[in-house]
Amino acid sequence: MLIDNHGRRVNYLRLAVTDRCNLRCFYCMPEHGNEWLQRKELMTYEEMLQICSVLVKMGVDKVRITGGEPFVRKGMMRFLSDLTKLPGLEQVSITTNGVLTAPLVPELKKIGIHSVNLSLDTLDRNRFFAITRRDVLPDVMHTLEALLQHELPVKLNTVVMDGKNVQDIKPLVELTKELPVSVRFIEEMPFNGSGDHNTHLPWDHFRILEAIREDFPGIQKVPDPANSTAYHYRIPGHKGNVGIIAAYTRSFCGSCNRLRLTPQGVLKTCLYGDGVLNVRDLMRAGTGEAVLQQTLTKAIGSREKDGWEAEKNAAAISSLSASMATIGG
């Protein structure tokens, strides 16, 4: 097992396969997009399989594929198929915006994808366009329908933004009455890639819960799974459930079991911290598996205690102006 310097088991990798995205959500990147990485800067699929294989041997048993938007990268389905076959890897999950995903759902089910997180900040087409700068809500809803039809576990990820989509909290919760989905409301984070987004967080997890309780007074707290980033709730009579993620408040750091790899192979031991090493460069330099494991073990053995400490340590080197697409959502 991988154990960090705070006694926490690390068994979950969030792997960003691309920084590119077909949406332009204002809380994630500038309207004109980012300066995209060149192909040679990205880890190849072979490199990603190699580092995943190494980490699985070290104790990682869950991998989540993120981006950018994973399905804008060509060859993704073959990579996912190969990844699910790694011995010892128990779960492969995906986070997607759903724009291109609907036709792929049957194959995702076939190759054994464990679950899908679908980004959905509103059910209103006009608000969707205002948030994402793209008029593609019907495509996202088709993906949701396909996921439910093929009985793939699905979580809907909603970033709660003051003045943008708070009126969507109620209708999104109402989805859980008839649909077996988990709707997860997420505190807004300051990663929009422009450096001018000052998150003063008027909607923290307490206020989100308060707003839900106003319309659903019977909402009940239920036990949270180990290492969960969300507070979990159920509403009697509803098929689905509700989660609230304190992504900016960072109240879950004490049980963090996650690592992140950016599209260019930078290992981050905390979302709010700087990268600690570049595994792509190590692999391209011919570093053997034994040395790679030693290097990874050393990095994981020097993790910050929590996101606040990581942010403080990173402040002298970088600012919280990175795009979530370049970090790995």
N, C-alpha and C positions, 0 to 999 in steps of 0.2 A: 504493500500500500504506500501511497504518497502521503506523507504527513508534513504539514508546514511547521514553522517555528512557533506557532501558537497552538499546536496540538490538533489542528483541524485536518481531517482527511480530505484530500483533493482527488475527486474522481469524475469531474465534469469539465469537458472542453467545449467552448463556444468558438467555432471555426468560421471566420469570415472568408468566403471564397472569392469575393469581388468587392470593389468599392463603388461600382457602377449601379445606378438605379434608374428605373423608368418613371419614377415619380419625383417630385421636387417638394416634399413636405417641408414647410417653412421651419419646423422645429428641428430638422435634421440636416438641411443643407441650404445654401443660397439658391435663389431662383434660377440663376444661370448654371447651376450644378457646380461640381468641384473640378479641380484640375485632375483628370483621371490618371491613374497609374498606367504606365506603359506595360505592354504584355510581359516583357522580360522582367519587370519588377514584381509581378505577381508570382506567387508560388505556383508551380505546375501541379497538375493533378497527381502526378507521380510523387512529387515532394510532399503534397498534403497527405497522401496515403502512407508515405514513409513515416512522417512525424506522428500521425495518428497511431500507426502500428507500434512505434516506440512508446508512446504515452499509454497505450492500452496495456502493453507489457508491464508498465510501471504502476498500473492501478486504475487508470481512467476507464470507466465502463459506460459512459454516456457522452455522446457528441451531438451538439446542436449546430446545424448548418445555418449561417446567417450571411448577411451582406453589409452594405448594398442589398440588392435584390438577387438572390442566388440564381434564379432562372433566366437572368439576362446573360449569364455566361454559357457559352456553347459547350456541349458535351457534359452537362451537369448530371443528366440521368445515368449515364454510364458510370460516372464517378460515384454517385450515390449507391448504385448497385454494387460496385466494388467495395465501397466502404462498409456496407451492411454485412459483408462476408468476412470481415476481420475477426479472427478467433478471439474470443474474450470480450468483444464489444457487445453490450447488451441492448443498448438503445441508440438509434439514430433518429433525431427529430429535426424539423425544419421550421424556420421563421421566414415567412414570405408575405409580400403585400397582395398576392392573389391575382394580380393583373394577368399573368401568363400561365397560371397554375392549373386552372380547371381541366384542360385536356390531358394533363399529366397525372391526375389523381388516380386513375385505375392502375397505372404502372407503379406509382408510389406505394399503393396498397400491396401490390404484387411482390415488390422487392423487400417489403417488411419495414417500411418507415413506421416508427412508433407513434408519432403524433405530429400535428402541425399547429403552429401558432400563426394566426392570420391577423395582420394589422388592419384595424378597422376603427377609425376615430369618429365616425359619424354614419348615420343611416340616411342622411339627407344629401341629395345629389349636389345641391348648390354649396353646402358647407364642405362637402368632400372636395369639390373643385377649389374652394378657397384655401383649404388646408394643404392639398397635395399639388395644386396647380395643374391638375390633369382631370379630364372628365371621363373617368373609367369606373365609377362605382358599380355599374351593372356587371362588369367583368369580375370584380371582387365578390359580388354576391353569387355569381355563378360558381365560383370556386367554393364558397361556403356550402352551397347546395350539393356540389359534387362530393365534398368531404363527408357531409352527413349521409349522402346516399351510399357511399362506400364504407361507412362506419369507421372512418378514421377519427380518432380522438382529436378534438379541435378546441383551441383556446383563442378567444378574440382579444387582441391587445389594443387597448384604447388609452392614448395619452390625453389626460384631462388638462385642458388649456383655458384659462380665464378669458372670457369674451369670445371664445371660438366654438366650443362644443359642449359646454356644461349642460345645455338643454338636451343633449343626447344621452345623458346618464340614465334617465328613466326608460326611454325606449330600448336602450341596449340591455338593461336589466330585464325588461319585459320579454326579451328573446328567450331567456332561460326558463320561462314558464312552459313552453311547448317544445323547446329544442334542448338536446343533451349537450349543451356547450358550457364552457367556463368563460365568463366575461371578466376580463381583468383590467381594472382601471389603474393607470400608472401615473405617478407623479412626474411632471415635466422635468426634463434635465437640460443643462445648458450646453448641449452639443449640436449646434446648428451650423457650424463651420464658418461663421462670419465674425465671431468675437463681439457682436453687438447685442447679444440676447441676454439680458439680465434677468435671471429667474429669481423673482422674490417669492415665488411659490404661494400664491393666495389659495391654491387648492392642494393642500397636503392630504395625507391619507385620512386624517381625522375628519376634515371637512367633507371629503368624498363620501365617507361612511355616513356622516350626518345627512347629506343630501339624499342618499339612498334610503335611509331610514324614514325620512319624511314621507316618501311614497310607498315604502314597504316596511311598515312598523314591525312586522313579524320576523324580520331578518334575524338570523341566529349565527353566532360565532361557532365554528366547528374546528376541531384540531388541525393544526398545520403539519404537513409532512416534514420529515427531517430535511434540513438545509433549504427549506422553502424561502423564496423571496417575497411571497405573497401572504397576506392575512386572508384566511378563507372563511366564507359565509354561505349559508343556505337560506332559502326562503321556502317555508312549508308549502308543499303542493307543486313546486317547480321542478322540472326534470333536470335543469342545469344548475350551475352554482355561480358564485361571484367571488372574485379575488381583488384585493387592493395591494398594489406594490409600492412600497415607500422608497422609490428609486433615488430620490434626491435626499430624503431624510436619512436613508441608509440605516435603518434600524435592524436589518438582517445580517449585518457584516460579521457578527460574532460566530456565525455558523457557515460562513462562505466556503463552498467546496469547488469554486470555479476558476478556470484559467481561460484566457482569451488569446487567440492568434489572429492577427490582422491579415489582410490579403497579401501583404508583402513579407509575412512570416515573423512579425515582431510579437514576442511573447509578452503579454500583460498579465500580471498577477492580480490587478485590480482595475476596474473600469475607469476609476478616477486617477490612476497613476500613470507614469510614463512606462514605456516598454523597457523590459529588463535585459533582453537579448534578442538577437535575430537568428532564428533557427534556419531560415532559408539560406543565409550566408554560411552558416556552419555546415549545412549539408552540401552546398555547392563547393565548399572548400575540401570536401572529402572526409569530413569528420566521421569517425566510426561510431557504431551504435553505443558501445560502452562509454566512450567519452561524451557522447551526446546525452546519455542518461545521467552521467555525473554532473554535467553542466546544468541540466534541467533540475536535478535534485538540489543543487546549490541555489539556484534561483528561487525555487519554491520554498527553500529553507530560509529565505530572507524577505518574506512578505510583510507588508505593513499590517498593522493590527486591524485597521478598518479603512473605509473610504475617505474619512476626514484626514487621517494621517497620510494616506497616499496622495490626496490633493495638496496637502501642505508641502510634502516633499517634492511634488512635481512643479510647484509654483515657480521655483527659481529657474526651471528649464523650459517649461511650456505652460500655456494657459488653457483654460477650459473653452477654447474656441475651435476645437477639432470638430469635424463632422462625424455624427454617429455612423455614417456610411463607411468612413475610413477606419473606425475603431472596430466595428462589428456589432450590430444591433442586438 
